[in-house]
Amino acid sequence: MTFRYLTFASLLTFMVMLTGCSSSPVDPAAVRSGDYGPYPENYEQTVHNYFQEILKDPMSAQYRITSPSKAYLRDAPIAGGKPTVFGYIVYVGVNAKNGFGGYTGEKVYRLLLKGSTVYVVHRNQWFNEPWYQ
């Protein structure tokens, strides 16, 4: 009998914790009034500069870059999920050579640009924004 109650209490605690992590909608007024900065006219150069630092053979890289659109980064859901950084999101497909000289296949990155700063946006299942998916 005690085991059943303990199991139920553990399950209930887990469900409450999981619910606490769900994403709350962002205030539309905060999104409209966010400081996105100027549109990144040189976004392709910013992306190339970023990958110059992380690729083994950046000169061999083949890029597929989308046009920037407004986006934002958010706090963790448990911290409220409020927008923290506003900027412009670009999706970048990169196919580059590895250390053995062979192309590795395209890998897609989501980068948020704010001036010359580049933020890598990682998948986050708790947020509904398309750049987190």
N, C-alpha and C positions, 0 to 999 in steps of 0.2 A: 504494500500500500504506500509506504513512504517513497519507494523508488518511482512510482507513478507520479506522485506530487512533485518530486524533484525533477523528473523529466519534463513535466508540464511547466514548471517554473523556469527551467532552463530555456525551453522553447519560447515561452512568453518573453523572457528577457532578450533573447536573440532577435525576436520580431520587433520589439521596441527599439533596439539598437539599429536595426536595419531601416526602420521607418525614419529614424532620426537622421539618416544619411541621404534620404531622398532629396532630389533637387526641388527647390522652390523657384517659382517664376521670378525673373528679374523685373524690377520696377521699370516700366517703359519710359518714364521721365528720366531716369538715370541713364538709360541707353541713348536717348535723344540728346541729353545735355553733356554726355561724356566728351572728354578732350581727346579726340582721335588724332589730332595733329594734322599737318598738311598731307594731301594725297602724295604717296611716294612715287614721284615721276621716275626715279631711277631705281625702281624696285628690282629689275633684273640684275643690275650691277650689285645691289645689296645682297641678293641671293647668291650670286657668283662669289662675292667676297666671303660670305659665310662658309660656303663649301670649300673654298681655297684652304681653310684652316682644318677641315675635318676629313677630307678625302686623301687617300694614298697617292692618287694620280689625278689631281684636279684638272689637268690639261686635257685629259681624255674624256671628261664628263660630257654626257649628252643630257640636256635639260628640256623639260616641258613645264612651263610656268604659266599659271592662270593669271588673269588680271586681278589686282587687289580689290577687296571689298571690305567694308567696315566690319569689325569684329571686336571682341573683348575677351579677356581672361577673367576667371572668377576664383574667389576663395573656395576652399573645400566646403562641401555641403554642411559638414558639422560646424564650420565656422560661419555659417550664414549664407554662403554662396553668392555674396555680393560681387559685382564687377570690380576688378582691381587695376587692370591695365587695358586701355582702349588703344586701338590701332587698326591695321589693315591686314587681313589674312590673305595669304597666297598659298596655293597648293602647288607643290613642286615635285615632278617626277624626275628622278636622277638615275641614270645608268652610267656607271663608271667602272674602270678597271680595278681589279684587286691587286694584291701583291704579286700574283703569278702572271699578271699581264692579260687576264681574261675579263671580259665584261661580266658583271654579276647579275644583270637584269634590273629592270626599273624598280626603284623603291620610292614610295610616295611619302612626302613630308608635308606637314602643315606648319607654316611659319607665320607668326604674327610680327609685323613690322611696325615699329614706332620710331620714326626718325632713322637713325643708323643702327638702332638696337634690334636684334632678332631674338624672338622667343620661340622655342619649339613647343608646339601644342600637342600634347599626348592625348590619346583616346581616354575618354572619361564617360563611362556608362551612366553616371548619375545626372549628367547635364543633357538638356534637350537640343542645344544649339548644334547645327550641322557640323561645325568645325571641331567639335569634340567627338563626333561619331566615327 
